[in-house]
């Protein structure tokens, strides 16, 4: 298996692409992290991440896991690829491992994203703490508040000349398009423009069904977002037809 993974990583490096390892349930996630960190140690050189691990904010253990991985990145001299999600395995993960409330998950997500953008997470980057290692941040979410706040923080620090990390955003193909467009239109300065990506599934319905079901469960609040998209589409159509917006 590792031979194949190395072949994939070498190909990604040659194509200037990235390999983003998705999160799994706690039955498999430790293995994912071990493999991801081994590959990152080899391929995340020259100040950029080619390999990303996915960190789930709804797990109480994520802060400690991230602390360990930041330590490995600092000591190993490589860039940590940090993809942050809220989490999608409520039905299979042990309940005691998960944050007590949705609000706690939101707080954890925002704390990690803001901490990375400000180059200060736990003991890393803190006054009299350890130096903050090289990190590339990839925020995968449909939560407007979290992502818009992250974008504002990133741009503010760029404009003020304060330390920050490279930032990209992602949403699922067919979901929260108004948020994706908003992030694109906000723009940025020069080389510091955050990328905005859409994730598409590839395969037969049978192969993709479990993944799509998890995404549906993860995005149960999509009904509220669909009304936002409806208003955005209505406004755009009126504008293109020549009506006042």
C-alpha positions, -999 to +999 in steps of 0.1 A: +000+000+000+027+025+009+044+019-024+012+030-042+008+060-019+043+072-026+037+068-063+006+090-059+024+116-039+053+118-063+028+122-091+010+150-072+043+167-066+053+166-102+019+180-112+019+207-085-012+191-070-021+182-034-032+150-017-059+156+009-065+126+031-101+126+043-111+118+079-126+085+089-144+072+120-123+066+151-119+030+142-095+040+114-085+076+120-053+068+140-040+049+110-049+077+087-029+101+108+001+079+110+002+074+072-005+111+065+023+123+088+048+099+074+040+111+039+040+148+050+075+144+065+087+134+030+067+155+006+058+187+026+091+204+020+101+237+005+076+256+027+044+242+012+021+213+019+015+186-007-001+162+018-029+172+042-045+154+071-081+161+080-089+172+116-124+170+130-134+198+153-162+178+169-137+154+185-125+164+220-091+149+212-084+171+182-066+198+201-042+173+216-037+156+182-030+189+165-005+198+193+014+166+186+014+171+149+026+207+152+054+194+173+064+168+147+063+195+120+084+218+140+110+191+149+109+176+114+112+208+095+082+202+072+049+220+066+018+207+083-012+204+059-041+212+081-076+205+066-102+214+092-138+201+092-165+198+118-170+161+115-194+135+101-193+103+121-219+110+148-236+077+142-205+055+145-180+074+168-183+068+205-204+096+220-180+104+248-153+113+222-175+140+207-180+176+219-210+179+242-229+204+220-229+218+185-218+251+200-188+235+215-179+221+180-183+256+165-160+271+192-134+244+186-135+249+149-131+287+151-104+284+178-083+262+155-088+282+124-082+316+141-053+302+160-036+289+127-043+323+110-027+341+139+002+316+142-007+308+178-022+274+188-017+263+223+020+264+232+030+271+197+034+308+189+025+319+224+046+344+243+076+325+257+062+294+240+075+273+211+080+287+176+050+282+153+059+257+125+051+261+088+013+254+083-010+255+053-046+258+062-076+244+043-110+252+057-137+228+045-171+241+057-205+254+048-206+277+078-207+312+065-197+328+099-166+307+103-153+312+068-161+349+064-145+355+098-114+335+087-112+354+054-113+388+073-087+377+098-064+365+070-067+396+049-063+419+079-031+402+089-018+403+053-025+441+051-010+448+084+021+427+077+014+403+105+024+366+104-003+343+090-005+311+070-016+302+034-054+298+034-078+279+011-116+272+014-137+243+001-174+234-001-192+204-016-201+205-053-238+216-054-239+230-019-234+266-006-225+280-040-235+315-028-209+312+000-182+299-025-189+329-049-189+353-020-154+341-009-142+344-045-155+379-049-140+391-017-106+387-034-073+396-018-040+412-025-014+397-048-002+362-040-022+361-008-056+353-024-072+323-008-083+296-032-119+284-032-125+248-042-155+225-048-154+189-038-170+164-063-175+127-058-165+103-085-178+068-090-210+048-092-239+055-070-232+024-050-196+035-044-205+071-035-237+065-015-222+061+019-201+093+014-231+113+002-252+101+032-225+113+056-224+146+038-262+149+041-260+141+078-232+166+083-252+193+066-286+190+082-288+227+084-288+230+046-324+240+045-316+273+061-288+278+037-310+270+007-331+300+014-299+322+013-290+307-021-326+312-034-324+349-025-289+352-041-301+335-073-332+357-074-312+388-070-287+378-097-315+369-122-332+402-116-299+420-122-293+401-155-328+409-167-321+446-161-342+451-130-328+471-101-311+449-076 
